[in-house]
Amino acid sequence: MKRLVDVFRTKVMIRCNLCGEKYILRGRRIDQTIDTGFKQCICDNTEDLHMEEYSPT
């Protein structure tokens, strides 16, 4: 039997901790994780990234 999960669309801000570049993407929140499909920054950084939900003020 398949387990039903809640999937929500949300905006996500991803910040590179090496060069400071910021990306605002749309992603899917599945349970407690967010998937955007983002792979790497323009500086080739793939690991030192900060991701948070984006809500413009």
mmCIF file as Biopython writes it, N, C-alpha, C and O atoms, coordinates in Angstrom:
data_model
#
loop_
_atom_site.group_PDB
_atom_site.id
_atom_site.type_symbol
_atom_site.label_atom_id
_atom_site.label_alt_id
_atom_site.label_comp_id
_atom_site.label_asym_id
_atom_site.label_entity_id
_atom_site.label_seq_id
_atom_site.pdbx_PDB_ins_code
_atom_site.Cartn_x
_atom_site.Cartn_y
_atom_site.Cartn_z
_atom_site.occupancy
_atom_site.B_iso_or_equiv
_atom_site.auth_seq_id
_atom_site.auth_asym_id
_atom_site.pdbx_PDB_model_num
ATOM 1   N N  . MET A ? 1  ? 0.837  -1.172 0.000   1.0 0.0 1  A 1 
ATOM 2   C CA . MET A ? 1  ? 0.000  0.000  0.000   1.0 0.0 1  A 1 
ATOM 3   C C  . MET A ? 1  ? 0.889  1.245  0.000   1.0 0.0 1  A 1 
ATOM 4   O O  . MET A ? 1  ? 1.818  1.350  0.802   1.0 0.0 1  A 1 
ATOM 5   N N  . LYS A ? 2  ? 0.602  2.182  -0.899  1.0 0.0 2  A 1 
ATOM 6   C CA . LYS A ? 2  ? 1.397  3.401  -0.994  1.0 0.0 2  A 1 
ATOM 7   C C  . LYS A ? 2  ? 1.012  4.377  0.104   1.0 0.0 2  A 1 
ATOM 8   O O  . LYS A ? 2  ? -0.157 4.503  0.469   1.0 0.0 2  A 1 
ATOM 9   N N  . ARG A ? 3  ? 2.019  5.061  0.617   1.0 0.0 3  A 1 
ATOM 10  C CA . ARG A ? 3  ? 1.792  6.078  1.648   1.0 0.0 3  A 1 
ATOM 11  C C  . ARG A ? 3  ? 1.568  7.410  0.948   1.0 0.0 3  A 1 
ATOM 12  O O  . ARG A ? 3  ? 2.349  7.787  0.075   1.0 0.0 3  A 1 
ATOM 13  N N  . LEU A ? 4  ? 0.528  8.116  1.313   1.0 0.0 4  A 1 
ATOM 14  C CA . LEU A ? 4  ? 0.260  9.425  0.731   1.0 0.0 4  A 1 
ATOM 15  C C  . LEU A ? 4  ? 1.107  10.465 1.442   1.0 0.0 4  A 1 
ATOM 16  O O  . LEU A ? 4  ? 1.155  10.498 2.672   1.0 0.0 4  A 1 
ATOM 17  N N  . VAL A ? 5  ? 1.771  11.310 0.677   1.0 0.0 5  A 1 
ATOM 18  C CA . VAL A ? 5  ? 2.585  12.379 1.250   1.0 0.0 5  A 1 
ATOM 19  C C  . VAL A ? 5  ? 2.041  13.710 0.776   1.0 0.0 5  A 1 
ATOM 20  O O  . VAL A ? 5  ? 1.471  13.816 -0.311  1.0 0.0 5  A 1 
ATOM 21  N N  . ASP A ? 6  ? 2.222  14.720 1.602   1.0 0.0 6  A 1 
ATOM 22  C CA . ASP A ? 6  ? 1.802  16.056 1.242   1.0 0.0 6  A 1 
ATOM 23  C C  . ASP A ? 6  ? 2.904  16.730 0.439   1.0 0.0 6  A 1 
ATOM 24  O O  . ASP A ? 6  ? 4.058  16.764 0.865   1.0 0.0 6  A 1 
ATOM 25  N N  . VAL A ? 7  ? 2.548  17.266 -0.721  1.0 0.0 7  A 1 
ATOM 26  C CA . VAL A ? 7  ? 3.497  17.960 -1.579  1.0 0.0 7  A 1 
ATOM 27  C C  . VAL A ? 7  ? 3.026  19.396 -1.738  1.0 0.0 7  A 1 
ATOM 28  O O  . VAL A ? 7  ? 1.909  19.645 -2.191  1.0 0.0 7  A 1 
ATOM 29  N N  . PHE A ? 8  ? 3.884  20.343 -1.363  1.0 0.0 8  A 1 
ATOM 30  C CA . PHE A ? 8  ? 3.544  21.753 -1.458  1.0 0.0 8  A 1 
ATOM 31  C C  . PHE A ? 8  ? 4.586  22.465 -2.301  1.0 0.0 8  A 1 
ATOM 32  O O  . PHE A ? 8  ? 5.777  22.167 -2.200  1.0 0.0 8  A 1 
ATOM 33  N N  . ARG A ? 9  ? 4.152  23.401 -3.131  1.0 0.0 9  A 1 
ATOM 34  C CA . ARG A ? 9  ? 5.080  24.221 -3.897  1.0 0.0 9  A 1 
ATOM 35  C C  . ARG A ? 9  ? 5.456  25.419 -3.031  1.0 0.0 9  A 1 
ATOM 36  O O  . ARG A ? 9  ? 4.605  26.007 -2.364  1.0 0.0 9  A 1 
ATOM 37  N N  . THR A ? 10 ? 6.734  25.772 -3.051  1.0 0.0 10 A 1 
ATOM 38  C CA . THR A ? 10 ? 7.219  26.872 -2.240  1.0 0.0 10 A 1 
ATOM 39  C C  . THR A ? 10 ? 8.398  27.539 -2.934  1.0 0.0 10 A 1 
ATOM 40  O O  . THR A ? 10 ? 9.064  26.921 -3.765  1.0 0.0 10 A 1 
ATOM 41  N N  . LYS A ? 11 ? 8.654  28.789 -2.598  1.0 0.0 11 A 1 
ATOM 42  C CA . LYS A ? 11 ? 9.836  29.472 -3.118  1.0 0.0 11 A 1 
ATOM 43  C C  . LYS A ? 11 ? 10.980 29.262 -2.144  1.0 0.0 11 A 1 
ATOM 44  O O  . LYS A ? 11 ? 10.791 29.254 -0.927  1.0 0.0 11 A 1 
ATOM 45  N N  . VAL A ? 12 ? 12.178 29.090 -2.705  1.0 0.0 12 A 1 
ATOM 46  C CA . VAL A ? 12 ? 13.351 28.774 -1.904  1.0 0.0 12 A 1 
ATOM 47  C C  . VAL A ? 12 ? 14.484 29.717 -2.296  1.0 0.0 12 A 1 
ATOM 48  O O  . VAL A ? 12 ? 14.721 29.962 -3.479  1.0 0.0 12 A 1 
ATOM 49  N N  . MET A ? 13 ? 15.184 30.246 -1.282  1.0 0.0 13 A 1 
ATOM 50  C CA . MET A ? 13 ? 16.375 31.035 -1.559  1.0 0.0 13 A 1 
ATOM 51  C C  . MET A ? 13 ? 17.582 30.178 -1.227  1.0 0.0 13 A 1 
ATOM 52  O O  . MET A ? 13 ? 17.702 29.661 -0.116  1.0 0.0 13 A 1 
ATOM 53  N N  . ILE A ? 14 ? 18.481 30.029 -2.203  1.0 0.0 14 A 1 
ATOM 54  C CA . ILE A ? 14 ? 19.711 29.268 -2.016  1.0 0.0 14 A 1 
ATOM 55  C C  . ILE A ? 14 ? 20.863 30.255 -2.090  1.0 0.0 14 A 1 
ATOM 56  O O  . ILE A ? 14 ? 20.994 31.000 -3.061  1.0 0.0 14 A 1 
ATOM 57  N N  . ARG A ? 15 ? 21.701 30.255 -1.051  1.0 0.0 15 A 1 
ATOM 58  C CA . ARG A ? 15 ? 22.840 31.164 -0.994  1.0 0.0 15 A 1 
ATOM 59  C C  . ARG A ? 15 ? 24.121 30.348 -0.947  1.0 0.0 15 A 1 
ATOM 60  O O  . ARG A ? 15 ? 24.250 29.415 -0.155  1.0 0.0 15 A 1 
ATOM 61  N N  . CYS A ? 16 ? 25.071 30.711 -1.810  1.0 0.0 16 A 1 
ATOM 62  C CA . CYS A ? 16 ? 26.376 30.061 -1.828  1.0 0.0 16 A 1 
ATOM 63  C C  . CYS A ? 16 ? 27.236 30.683 -0.740  1.0 0.0 16 A 1 
ATOM 64  O O  . CYS A ? 16 ? 27.406 31.902 -0.703  1.0 0.0 16 A 1 
ATOM 65  N N  . ASN A ? 17 ? 27.777 29.861 0.139   1.0 0.0 17 A 1 
ATOM 66  C CA . ASN A ? 17 ? 28.613 30.375 1.225   1.0 0.0 17 A 1 
ATOM 67  C C  . ASN A ? 17 ? 30.036 30.686 0.778   1.0 0.0 17 A 1 
ATOM 68  O O  . ASN A ? 17 ? 30.803 31.279 1.537   1.0 0.0 17 A 1 
ATOM 69  N N  . LEU A ? 18 ? 30.404 30.297 -0.445  1.0 0.0 18 A 1 
ATOM 70  C CA . LEU A ? 18 ? 31.748 30.595 -0.948  1.0 0.0 18 A 1 
ATOM 71  C C  . LEU A ? 18 ? 31.807 31.934 -1.667  1.0 0.0 18 A 1 
ATOM 72  O O  . LEU A ? 18 ? 32.665 32.760 -1.358  1.0 0.0 18 A 1 
ATOM 73  N N  . CYS A ? 19 ? 30.903 32.166 -2.627  1.0 0.0 19 A 1 
ATOM 74  C CA . CYS A ? 19 ? 30.976 33.392 -3.422  1.0 0.0 19 A 1 
ATOM 75  C C  . CYS A ? 19 ? 29.867 34.390 -3.094  1.0 0.0 19 A 1 
ATOM 76  O O  . CYS A ? 19 ? 29.949 35.548 -3.505  1.0 0.0 19 A 1 
ATOM 77  N N  . GLY A ? 20 ? 28.829 33.968 -2.361  1.0 0.0 20 A 1 
ATOM 78  C CA . GLY A ? 20 ? 27.760 34.881 -1.960  1.0 0.0 20 A 1 
ATOM 79  C C  . GLY A ? 20 ? 26.621 35.002 -2.961  1.0 0.0 20 A 1 
ATOM 80  O O  . GLY A ? 20 ? 25.689 35.773 -2.733  1.0 0.0 20 A 1 
ATOM 81  N N  . GLU A ? 21 ? 26.670 34.273 -4.048  1.0 0.0 21 A 1 
ATOM 82  C CA . GLU A ? 21 ? 25.603 34.327 -5.059  1.0 0.0 21 A 1 
ATOM 83  C C  . GLU A ? 21 ? 24.299 33.809 -4.469  1.0 0.0 21 A 1 
ATOM 84  O O  . GLU A ? 21 ? 24.299 32.872 -3.671  1.0 0.0 21 A 1 
ATOM 85  N N  . LYS A ? 22 ? 23.154 34.441 -4.875  1.0 0.0 22 A 1 
ATOM 86  C CA . LYS A ? 22 ? 21.842 34.037 -4.384  1.0 0.0 22 A 1 
ATOM 87  C C  . LYS A ? 22 ? 20.981 33.595 -5.546  1.0 0.0 22 A 1 
ATOM 88  O O  . LYS A ? 22 ? 21.031 34.175 -6.631  1.0 0.0 22 A 1 
ATOM 89  N N  . TYR A ? 23 ? 20.194 32.567 -5.312  1.0 0.0 23 A 1 
ATOM 90  C CA . TYR A ? 23 ? 19.259 32.041 -6.295  1.0 0.0 23 A 1 
ATOM 91  C C  . TYR A ? 23 ? 17.901 31.924 -5.621  1.0 0.0 23 A 1 
ATOM 92  O O  . TYR A ? 23 ? 17.808 31.453 -4.488  1.0 0.0 23 A 1 
ATOM 93  N N  . ILE A ? 24 ? 16.845 32.351 -6.315  1.0 0.0 24 A 1 
ATOM 94  C CA . ILE A ? 24 ? 15.490 32.165 -5.819  1.0 0.0 24 A 1 
ATOM 95  C C  . ILE A ? 24 ? 14.789 31.247 -6.806  1.0 0.0 24 A 1 
ATOM 96  O O  . ILE A ? 24 ? 14.612 31.588 -7.976  1.0 0.0 24 A 1 
ATOM 97  N N  . LEU A ? 25 ? 14.394 30.075 -6.318  1.0 0.0 25 A 1 
ATOM 98  C CA . LEU A ? 25 ? 13.811 29.035 -7.156  1.0 0.0 25 A 1 
ATOM 99  C C  . LEU A ? 25 ? 12.487 28.567 -6.582  1.0 0.0 25 A 1 
ATOM 100 O O  . LEU A ? 25 ? 12.186 28.806 -5.413  1.0 0.0 25 A 1 
ATOM 101 N N  . ARG A ? 26 ? 11.715 27.913 -7.396  1.0 0.0 26 A 1 
ATOM 102 C CA . ARG A ? 26 ? 10.494 27.281 -6.928  1.0 0.0 26 A 1 
ATOM 103 C C  . ARG A ? 26 ? 10.802 25.815 -6.695  1.0 0.0 26 A 1 
ATOM 104 O O  . ARG A ? 26 ? 11.441 25.171 -7.528  1.0 0.0 26 A 1 
ATOM 105 N N  . GLY A ? 27 ? 10.356 25.289 -5.578  1.0 0.0 27 A 1 
ATOM 106 C CA . GLY A ? 27 ? 10.636 23.901 -5.251  1.0 0.0 27 A 1 
ATOM 107 C C  . GLY A ? 27 ? 9.420  23.201 -4.687  1.0 0.0 27 A 1 
ATOM 108 O O  . GLY A ? 27 ? 8.357  23.800 -4.525  1.0 0.0 27 A 1 
ATOM 109 N N  . ARG A ? 28 ? 9.591  21.930 -4.392  1.0 0.0 28 A 1 
ATOM 110 C CA . ARG A ? 28 ? 8.528  21.116 -3.803  1.0 0.0 28 A 1 
ATOM 111 C C  . ARG A ? 28 ? 8.927  20.702 -2.404  1.0 0.0 28 A 1 
ATOM 112 O O  . ARG A ? 28 ? 10.011 20.162 -2.185  1.0 0.0 28 A 1 
ATOM 113 N N  . ARG A ? 29 ? 8.039  20.962 -1.459  1.0 0.0 29 A 1 
ATOM 114 C CA . ARG A ? 29 ? 8.255  20.498 -0.092  1.0 0.0 29 A 1 
ATOM 115 C C  . ARG A ? 29 ? 7.554  19.152 0.042   1.0 0.0 29 A 1 
ATOM 116 O O  . ARG A ? 29 ? 6.335  19.047 -0.091  1.0 0.0 29 A 1 
ATOM 117 N N  . ILE A ? 30 ? 8.356  18.129 0.308   1.0 0.0 30 A 1 
ATOM 118 C CA . ILE A ? 30 ? 7.829  16.786 0.527   1.0 0.0 30 A 1 
ATOM 119 C C  . ILE A ? 30 ? 8.205  16.408 1.950   1.0 0.0 30 A 1 
ATOM 120 O O  . ILE A ? 30 ? 9.382  16.239 2.271   1.0 0.0 30 A 1 
ATOM 121 N N  . ASP A ? 31 ? 7.203  16.279 2.787   1.0 0.0 31 A 1 
ATOM 122 C CA . ASP A ? 31 ? 7.389  16.083 4.228   1.0 0.0 31 A 1 
ATOM 123 C C  . ASP A ? 31 ? 8.267  17.217 4.767   1.0 0.0 31 A 1 
ATOM 124 O O  . ASP A ? 31 ? 7.825  18.366 4.771   1.0 0.0 31 A 1 
ATOM 125 N N  . GLN A ? 32 ? 9.482  16.940 5.217   1.0 0.0 32 A 1 
ATOM 126 C CA . GLN A ? 32 ? 10.344 17.973 5.799   1.0 0.0 32 A 1 
ATOM 127 C C  . GLN A ? 32 ? 11.498 18.382 4.882   1.0 0.0 32 A 1 
ATOM 128 O O  . GLN A ? 32 ? 12.345 19.177 5.289   1.0 0.0 32 A 1 
ATOM 129 N N  . THR A ? 33 ? 11.550 17.859 3.658   1.0 0.0 33 A 1 
ATOM 130 C CA . THR A ? 33 ? 12.636 18.205 2.741   1.0 0.0 33 A 1 
ATOM 131 C C  . THR A ? 33 ? 12.104 19.048 1.588   1.0 0.0 33 A 1 
ATOM 132 O O  . THR A ? 33 ? 10.928 18.965 1.233   1.0 0.0 33 A 1 
ATOM 133 N N  . ILE A ? 34 ? 12.982 19.857 1.010   1.0 0.0 34 A 1 
ATOM 134 C CA . ILE A ? 34 ? 12.624 20.686 -0.128  1.0 0.0 34 A 1 
ATOM 135 C C  . ILE A ? 34 ? 13.492 20.271 -1.309  1.0 0.0 34 A 1 
ATOM 136 O O  . ILE A ? 34 ? 14.716 20.201 -1.196  1.0 0.0 34 A 1 
ATOM 137 N N  . ASP A ? 35 ? 12.852 19.996 -2.444  1.0 0.0 35 A 1 
ATOM 138 C CA . ASP A ? 35 ? 13.580 19.604 -3.649  1.0 0.0 35 A 1 
ATOM 139 C C  . ASP A ? 35 ? 13.383 20.672 -4.714  1.0 0.0 35 A 1 
ATOM 140 O O  . ASP A ? 35 ? 12.253 20.973 -5.100  1.0 0.0 35 A 1 
ATOM 141 N N  . THR A ? 36 ? 14.502 21.251 -5.193  1.0 0.0 36 A 1 
ATOM 142 C CA . THR A ? 36 ? 14.451 22.258 -6.243  1.0 0.0 36 A 1 
ATOM 143 C C  . THR A ? 36 ? 15.124 21.781 -7.519  1.0 0.0 36 A 1 
ATOM 144 O O  . THR A ? 36 ? 14.901 22.363 -8.581  1.0 0.0 36 A 1 
ATOM 145 N N  . GLY A ? 37 ? 15.929 20.756 -7.444  1.0 0.0 37 A 1 
ATOM 146 C CA . GLY A ? 37 ? 16.693 20.297 -8.588  1.0 0.0 37 A 1 
ATOM 147 C C  . GLY A ? 37 ? 17.998 21.061 -8.756  1.0 0.0 37 A 1 
ATOM 148 O O  . GLY A ? 37 ? 18.717 20.841 -9.730  1.0 0.0 37 A 1 
ATOM 149 N N  . PHE A ? 38 ? 18.318 21.960 -7.817  1.0 0.0 38 A 1 
ATOM 150 C CA . PHE A ? 38 ? 19.533 22.758 -7.883  1.0 0.0 38 A 1 
ATOM 151 C C  . PHE A ? 38 ? 20.745 21.862 -7.662  1.0 0.0 38 A 1 
ATOM 152 O O  . PHE A ? 38 ? 20.765 21.067 -6.723  1.0 0.0 38 A 1 
ATOM 153 N N  . LYS A ? 39 ? 21.764 21.985 -8.530  1.0 0.0 39 A 1 
ATOM 154 C CA . LYS A ? 39 ? 22.937 21.118 -8.451  1.0 0.0 39 A 1 
ATOM 155 C C  . LYS A ? 39 ? 24.184 21.834 -7.949  1.0 0.0 39 A 1 
ATOM 156 O O  . LYS A ? 39 ? 24.846 21.351 -7.029  1.0 0.0 39 A 1 
ATOM 157 N N  . GLN A ? 40 ? 24.520 23.005 -8.554  1.0 0.0 40 A 1 
ATOM 158 C CA . GLN A ? 40 ? 25.740 23.685 -8.141  1.0 0.0 40 A 1 
ATOM 159 C C  . GLN A ? 40 ? 25.669 25.157 -8.488  1.0 0.0 40 A 1 
ATOM 160 O O  . GLN A ? 40 ? 24.904 25.577 -9.356  1.0 0.0 40 A 1 
ATOM 161 N N  . CYS A ? 41 ? 26.479 25.927 -7.794  1.0 0.0 41 A 1 
ATOM 162 C CA . CYS A ? 41 ? 26.596 27.367 -8.008  1.0 0.0 41 A 1 
ATOM 163 C C  . CYS A ? 41 ? 27.470 27.622 -9.241  1.0 0.0 41 A 1 
ATOM 164 O O  . CYS A ? 41 ? 28.114 26.705 -9.750  1.0 0.0 41 A 1 
ATOM 165 N N  . ILE A ? 42 ? 27.488 28.863 -9.715  1.0 0.0 42 A 1 
ATOM 166 C CA . ILE A ? 42 ? 28.326 29.205 -10.861 1.0 0.0 42 A 1 
ATOM 167 C C  . ILE A ? 42 ? 29.812 29.122 -10.531 1.0 0.0 42 A 1 
ATOM 168 O O  . ILE A ? 42 ? 30.642 29.063 -11.438 1.0 0.0 42 A 1 
ATOM 169 N N  . CYS A ? 43 ? 30.162 29.115 -9.239  1.0 0.0 43 A 1 
ATOM 170 C CA . CYS A ? 43 ? 31.567 28.973 -8.830  1.0 0.0 43 A 1 
ATOM 171 C C  . CYS A ? 43 ? 31.951 27.501 -8.639  1.0 0.0 43 A 1 
ATOM 172 O O  . CYS A ? 43 ? 33.006 27.210 -8.075  1.0 0.0 43 A 1 
ATOM 173 N N  . ASP A ? 44 ? 31.114 26.579 -9.100  1.0 0.0 44 A 1 
ATOM 174 C CA . ASP A ? 44 ? 31.321 25.121 -9.022  1.0 0.0 44 A 1 
ATOM 175 C C  . ASP A ? 44 ? 31.182 24.555 -7.617  1.0 0.0 44 A 1 
ATOM 176 O O  . ASP A ? 44 ? 31.580 23.416 -7.375  1.0 0.0 44 A 1 
ATOM 177 N N  . ASN A ? 45 ? 30.631 25.318 -6.693  1.0 0.0 45 A 1 
ATOM 178 C CA . ASN A ? 45 ? 30.378 24.838 -5.339  1.0 0.0 45 A 1 
ATOM 179 C C  . ASN A ? 45 ? 29.149 23.928 -5.361  1.0 0.0 45 A 1 
ATOM 180 O O  . ASN A ? 45 ? 28.103 24.310 -5.886  1.0 0.0 45 A 1 
ATOM 181 N N  . THR A ? 46 ? 29.274 22.736 -4.797  1.0 0.0 46 A 1 
ATOM 182 C CA . THR A ? 46 ? 28.136 21.815 -4.742  1.0 0.0 46 A 1 
ATOM 183 C C  . THR A ? 46 ? 27.734 21.460 -3.316  1.0 0.0 46 A 1 
ATOM 184 O O  . THR A ? 46 ? 26.684 20.851 -3.111  1.0 0.0 46 A 1 
ATOM 185 N N  . GLU A ? 47 ? 28.547 21.827 -2.325  1.0 0.0 47 A 1 
ATOM 186 C CA . GLU A ? 47 ? 28.283 21.363 -0.963  1.0 0.0 47 A 1 
ATOM 187 C C  . GLU A ? 47 ? 28.033 22.465 0.056   1.0 0.0 47 A 1 
ATOM 188 O O  . GLU A ? 47 ? 27.227 22.272 0.966   1.0 0.0 47 A 1 
ATOM 189 N N  . ASP A ? 48 ? 28.684 23.599 -0.059  1.0 0.0 48 A 1 
ATOM 190 C CA . ASP A ? 48 ? 28.578 24.649 0.956   1.0 0.0 48 A 1 
ATOM 191 C C  . ASP A ? 48 ? 27.501 25.659 0.563   1.0 0.0 48 A 1 
ATOM 192 O O  . ASP A ? 48 ? 27.802 26.801 0.215   1.0 0.0 48 A 1 
ATOM 193 N N  . LEU A ? 49 ? 26.229 25.217 0.626   1.0 0.0 49 A 1 
ATOM 194 C CA . LEU A ? 49 ? 25.086 26.033 0.236   1.0 0.0 49 A 1 
ATOM 195 C C  . LEU A ? 49 ? 24.118 26.144 1.404   1.0 0.0 49 A 1 
ATOM 196 O O  . LEU A ? 49 ? 23.944 25.203 2.178   1.0 0.0 49 A 1 
ATOM 197 N N  . HIS A ? 50 ? 23.493 27.309 1.517   1.0 0.0 50 A 1 
ATOM 198 C CA . HIS A ? 50 ? 22.473 27.516 2.554   1.0 0.0 50 A 1 
ATOM 199 C C  . HIS A ? 50 ? 21.127 27.636 1.858   1.0 0.0 50 A 1 
ATOM 200 O O  . HIS A ? 50 ? 20.968 28.457 0.955   1.0 0.0 50 A 1 
ATOM 201 N N  . MET A ? 51 ? 20.153 26.823 2.270   1.0 0.0 51 A 1 
ATOM 202 C CA . MET A ? 51 ? 18.839 26.816 1.640   1.0 0.0 51 A 1 
ATOM 203 C C  . MET A ? 51 ? 17.780 27.153 2.683   1.0 0.0 51 A 1 
ATOM 204 O O  . MET A ? 51 ? 17.769 26.582 3.774   1.0 0.0 51 A 1 
ATOM 205 N N  . GLU A ? 52 ? 16.879 28.095 2.336   1.0 0.0 52 A 1 
ATOM 206 C CA . GLU A ? 52 ? 15.782 28.437 3.240   1.0 0.0 52 A 1 
ATOM 207 C C  . GLU A ? 52 ? 14.564 28.835 2.431   1.0 0.0 52 A 1 
ATOM 208 O O  . GLU A ? 52 ? 14.683 29.276 1.288   1.0 0.0 52 A 1 
ATOM 209 N N  . GLU A ? 53 ? 13.387 28.676 3.031   1.0 0.0 53 A 1 
ATOM 210 C CA . GLU A ? 53 ? 12.168 29.098 2.350   1.0 0.0 53 A 1 
ATOM 211 C C  . GLU A ? 53 ? 12.178 30.601 2.211   1.0 0.0 53 A 1 
ATOM 212 O O  . GLU A ? 53 ? 12.591 31.315 3.125   1.0 0.0 53 A 1 
ATOM 213 N N  . TYR A ? 54 ? 11.719 31.086 1.061   1.0 0.0 54 A 1 
ATOM 214 C CA . TYR A ? 54 ? 11.777 32.504 0.733   1.0 0.0 54 A 1 
ATOM 215 C C  . TYR A ? 54 ? 10.393 33.112 0.871   1.0 0.0 54 A 1 
ATOM 216 O O  . TYR A ? 54 ? 9.419  32.606 0.312   1.0 0.0 54 A 1 
ATOM 217 N N  . SER A ? 55 ? 10.317 34.193 1.614   1.0 0.0 55 A 1 
ATOM 218 C CA . SER A ? 55 ? 9.065  34.952 1.703   1.0 0.0 55 A 1 
ATOM 219 C C  . SER A ? 55 ? 9.424  36.431 1.630   1.0 0.0 55 A 1 
ATOM 220 O O  . SER A ? 55 ? 9.953  36.987 2.592   1.0 0.0 55 A 1 
ATOM 221 N N  . PRO A ? 56 ? 9.139  37.078 0.493   1.0 0.0 56 A 1 
ATOM 222 C CA . PRO A ? 56 ? 9.513  38.484 0.348   1.0 0.0 56 A 1 
ATOM 223 C C  . PRO A ? 56 ? 8.767  39.355 1.348   1.0 0.0 56 A 1 
ATOM 224 O O  . PRO A ? 56 ? 7.590  39.134 1.632   1.0 0.0 56 A 1 
ATOM 225 N N  . THR A ? 57 ? 9.473  40.346 1.873   1.0 0.0 57 A 1 
ATOM 226 C CA . THR A ? 57 ? 8.842  41.224 2.868   1.0 0.0 57 A 1 
ATOM 227 C C  . THR A ? 57 ? 8.493  42.560 2.278   1.0 0.0 57 A 1 
ATOM 228 O O  . THR A ? 57 ? 7.955  43.421 2.975   1.0 0.0 57 A 1 
#
